[in-house]
Amino acid sequence: MPYGPPGRPPGPPRKRGGGGLTALLLVIVFVVVGSLVRYAISTGKHSADSTGSTPSFTFTPDPSGAVARAETGTNPLLTDSSTTLIPARCNYSSWGTQVDAARKFFESAAGCLESAWKPVLAKSNLPFQPPELNVSATTSGITTPCTGTTSNFAAFYCPANKTIYMPISQLQTELFKDNWVIYLSVFAHEYGHHVQAMSGILRKANSDRVDAGARSEKGLELSRRVELQANCFDGMYMDSSSDGGSLTSSQISLAKRDAHGRGDQRGDMRDHGTADNGGAWFEIGVDKNRAAQCNTFTAAPSDVS
């Protein structure tokens, strides 16, 4: 489940001429733009790939002095074996497919996810700010920094504007009906990408992917490590909500079955991981509820295939 597409659109044509000063300025611009691309690139496919610009991603200064660490496997969020989400009850708003009802549902979930993840990041001296939330009936007419004007996207996180997009038409409500635990799990996965962004994991993974080539074998493996970790963070939250009394065991079982039914299909770009691995990492999150157990960046390649 993607967090945003790669690339930036070409800039406006530059005039010729200008001598040595112009050449120097062009070199500076090239370096700066290259740095922004390295920082902002992210993969795109929740149910389909998308293209568009991805501006640079910056953090709002934190008064406590906490800073994101551009690290993956050694990120502070993943190195403390005791880091867990504390069980807490969440009064989810009633689910409905109308925009107002769905927005209230996801807003209630966002408040609970913030209460769960904010202290974890603070414990690791990492910054936090809540993501923005965009809930819409369809994708029609929506323009995002990560997708441009395309309407070919589903639920996803855009790090460029720190926003989670939840278009109702793309949630397969005709299949899952009123089993709102599935929509909650999708949302918790996208929120997991926001946690990755806040910690600096996403920045480092994207930078490494640029170096490797976004669609190279190594680049796609990095994308899978990002996505499978978000599955694990999703499972962590679902466990904490269940232990807090907000989700039943049957709902957790349903979410597990759903996690095993997603993932890369035949002909896909292989950037999310197999259904088996996607389900396995979700279950690690549910069963262990430890961020260190979600360290996909130190996992064997076979576990992130």
N, C-alpha and C positions, 0 to 999 in steps of 0.2 A: 504494500500500500504506500504509494509514493509521497514524497514530500515536496517535489518540484522538479521541473525539467532542466536539462543542461543548456548551456549556451547563452549568448547575448546576440541581439541583432546587430548587423553592421551599422556603424555610425554614418553620419552624413559625409558626402564626398568633400575632400579637402582641396583647396586651391593650390595650384602649383606655384613654385617660385618662393622667394623670401630669403634665400641665402643660408648662411651657416646658422643664424639664430633660429630660423624655421626648422631646420633639420634637428637642432638640439631639442626644440620644443616637441617635435614629433617623437623623438626617442623617449622623452620624459612621459608623454602621453601614452606611448606604447607600453612602457613599464608599469604605469599606474593602472591602465586598463587590464593588462595581463594579471596584475595582482588582484584586481577586483573579480576577474573571471575565476581565478584560482580559488578565491574565497567563497564566491556565490554559487558555483555550479552545484546542481543537485539533480538526481534522477527523476524521471517522470513516468509513472504508470500505476494507477490504482486499478483501473480496468482497461486503460488504454494509455499510450504514450502521448505526450503533449510537448509543444515547443514554444519558445518565447524567451523574453529577456528575464534575467535574474539579477537584479541590482545587488550591490554589496550589502552584507548583513552586519549590522553593528549593534552593540549593546548600550543600553542606557546606563550611565554611571551609577554605581551602587554606593550609597552613603556609607555602608559598612566597610567598603574597600574590597569586597569580594570581586574576584575576576574569573572569567572563564579561562579554562586551560585547554589550549588547542592540542589535545592528546586523545588517543583512542584507548588502547589497552591499558595504559598507565594513568588514565584520567582519575582524579580523586574520587569521582562518583563510583568508580568500579573497584577501587583498591581496598576499601574498608569492608571486611567480611561481615560486619554487623549492620551495615546499612540496609534498612528494611522500611516498608510502608506500614505504619501503625494501623491496625484495624479501627475502622470508624464507621458509624452509621451515616448513610447518606439518604436524605429524603428526596429521591428523584421525582421531578414533576411528571405528571401523567404523560405517556407517549401519545402522539397523534400525528397523522400525516399532513395535517394543515400546518402551514409555515409557523404560525404563532405558537401552536402547541409544541411542534418540534423544537422551535427555538427555546422555549421555556425548559424543555427536557434537557437539551444540550447545555444550556446555561446552568442548570442545577448540577449537571455532571461536571461542568468545568469548575464550579466552586469546590466540589468535593475533590477533584483531581489536584487543584491548587493546594488545598489543605493537606493532601497526602504528600505531594512532591516538594513543596516549598521548604519545609523543615529539613528534608533530606539534602537538598542542595545547600542550604545554609550550613548544615553540619560539615559539609565538605568545603566550606568557604567559597561557594560558587554563587553567582548572581541569579536572581530570579525576577521575572516580570510575567504577568499572565499573558497568554496569547489573545489575540483578537479572535472573534468568532463570526463567521458568515454562514447563515443558514438560509437557504433559498429553495423554492419549489423545483426549479430546474437549473441548468447551467446557462440557459439562454441569456445573452446580454451581459454576462459577467466577464469583466476584464481583471486579470491579476498580474502582478509582476512576474509570476512564474510561468503562466500559461499564455500570456498575451490575450488575444481576443478569441482564441479557440474555445469552442463549447465541448470539446472532446476530453472531458476529465470527470473523475468521480471525487469522492471524499479525499482530501489531501491537505498536507501542511506546506505552506509557503514560507520559507525562512526569510525571504526578502522583506516581508512586512509582518512576520510573526503572526500569521493568521491561519486558522483551521477553517477550511471550506467544507460544508456539509450539505450538498445538494440532495434533497429528498428523493428526487427522481432516480438517483444513482445508487440508492441504498437497497435495492431489490426488495422493496416492501411487499410486492406481490408474492414473493416467495416466503419471506419471513413473517409476514402478517404483523401481529401484535407482540411478537417475541422481541421485545425491546432490548433484551440483553445483548442481542447481536449488534444493534446500532450503538449501544454503549461500548461494546468491545472495539468496534471500528473507531469510535471517537477516542477511546483510551490509547489505541495504537497511534493515531495521529498526534495525540498529546505526548506520547512517548518521543516522537520526533522533536517536539518543542523542548522536551527535557534534554535531548541530545544537543539541540542548538544552544540552550542556556549553559550547558556544561562545557561546550567547546568541542565535544566529540564530533558533531556534524561538520564543523569547520575543518578539522583535521582530516576527516575521512574524505571530504570533498577535495581538499588540496591534494591528498595522495592520489585520488582518482584522476585529477587533472594530469598529474605527473605520469600516471600509468597509461592514460588514454581512457576516456569515459566508457568506450565500448570494447576495450581490450579485455582479455581474459581476466587480468588482474583488476581492471576497473569494475567489471561486473561483479567480481567476487567482493570487492569493497562495498558495492551497493547492496549485495545480499547480506553482508555483515550488519550494515545499517538497518535494513528492513527487519531482519530476524531479531535484532536487539529490541526494536520497537515492539515486536510480538511479545518478547519476554517482559518488557516493561508493562505492556498491556496486561499480561497474566498476573504480574505483581499487583497491579491495581485491582483487578477483579477479585483476587484472593483477599485483599484488605477489605474490600467492600462486602465480600461474603462473610468474612470473620466478624465484621461489624454488624451483621444481621440484615444487610440490605439486599443480598442476593441469596437465593436458595441453592441447595446442592444440585437440583435438577437444572437450574439456570446455568450454573457453572459447567455442568456436563454438556449442555447444549452449546455453550461457547467453545468448549474444547472440540466438539465435533465440527463446529464451523471452522475453527482454526486449522483443522486437518483437511478441510475441503478447499482451502485457498492455496495460493502459491503459483509458481510459473507453470504454464501449460505448454503442450507441444507447440512449437513455433514461436513461443515468446522469446524475449531477449535474454532471459535467464538472469534477471536483476533483482528478483525477490526471494528466490529459494524454492525448493520443492515443497509440495504440500506436506509431506512427512516431516521435513525439517521445520517448516513453519509451525506445525502443530506441536512438535517436540519442544521448541523454544517457548511457545506459549505455556505449555505445561510446566516447564522449568520455572517460569515466573509464578505460576499458581502454586506449585508444590513447594518451592524454596522461599519465595518472596525475599530474595536478597539480590541487590543490584550487582554484587560481585559475581553471582551465578549467571548473570546476563552478559558476561563479557565475551561477546561473539568475536571480538577482535583478537583474542588469544586462543580461540577454538580451532580445532583441526579443520582443514579444508573440507573434509567429508561431512562435517557437521554443519557446514554453511553452503552446501552444494544446492 
